[in-house]
């Protein structure tokens, strides 16, 4: 079952079209990565899901219920972590979570137990000081704790790791991965390694549209072309090879960082390697390096964004 | 209801921890002490200024002078401080983004408005009561208190005007995003009311009478019956402002 379905959602701010018929869905109990460049419309989409912004067109369904703007009943299924979570600085974490609990109508005992459990999970159990004195990373953790307080079916995180140092990032990702069994996690990011680390499913938004979506593994095998990288010892060798292999590969480029290497890409990997090796042998070229390159999400991302 | 209590408690905690309530109390405490004292010492101050050859005759100050000070200082200084103190309540949270967590937790937006209204009115009531009690005590100490009934009626009018201002503040805070714009709009409303007051026929209906007619009530130039229209209009406007604030806030981007 899909916990979240976004159908044909469009949104424009004045003349600037941000979302142009966005479609995607998030299956239950998965970690869903929502990818896109800065300004691609990730936050706008999330705000529409939460009913904080009104979509010009389209329907958003959370747990089978339609999201309405303003009074948002569907928010009881969602825990939300804004990109920069803001708290009442004069409160301590326990007080803040108690307030959140009371607002969602939790029982006092239940709330207290859950609060302790969550502060433990996010590693803030000892931070008994006012939130005003918290670092960015601590606020992000508290943000996750408040989002998870009411045991939501869907946890929506807007760029939870973007502003953090590598250790902080890893810790936040670990937390998100940990809660996957209990809830569905949707998070937006432009950090691809984060996605590769924990996501099952992804959607990539570019120029107001979803350019690809689905299972991360399938996407990688289907979309990206595999390739080989060859590094030569002399520039003459490289030129000779290039001349011979002109018709061979459909993506053919020199590498920016090393002038003696080139990268070849084709849909048929076996054929490509075989013929390249033949050319090398026939022309008596001995390369320094001959390597198969696996597609990365970055290549995919670049491919789509550059188009 | 539970959410309403929770959010009102949060408003209380905020006022305490950000010292807003203490500042308000301090200002009203000072005004309270100042009123009778200014009335008492003004003649002495003036006569000490008089040099030889000039005689200034000043009538002996009375309790009326003390109340005159009260109804001058509270509407002027007191209400301005009140408005400034509460002006950031809506706009501040909107621009900072602290509402987002609350609203996405299912807190109704109307609850936010009503909680803020409740707490602001409570603080205004306590501050005004403090100021009034101090003034009354010292006025009674220096002179005497006559016509307590009229005095209470007149302070009640003033209180109602403060409540009205708080409702207007919430409405404007829901409409605009900036603190200054909010202050400007509230100021605009008050100025408009003063302008309307220039038409004699409308004076009777104008909420501004609640802050300008207080002395006439004490000196029995006017009776509370003369305030009925003004009071009714003010109550209606207060309720409408609150409803308006809820409606506007329901549609506001957070």
Interface residues (C-beta under 8 A of the other chain):
Chain A: X50 X52 X53 X69 X70 X71 X72 X73 X75 X76 X78 X80 X82 X84 X85 X86 X87 X88 X90 X91 X95 X99 X100 X102 X103 X104 X105 X143 X146 X150
Chain B: X2 X3 X5 X6 X7 X9 X10 X13 X14 X17 X18 X96 X97 X98 X100 X101 X102 X103 X104 X105 X106 X107 X108 X109 X250 X251 X253 X254
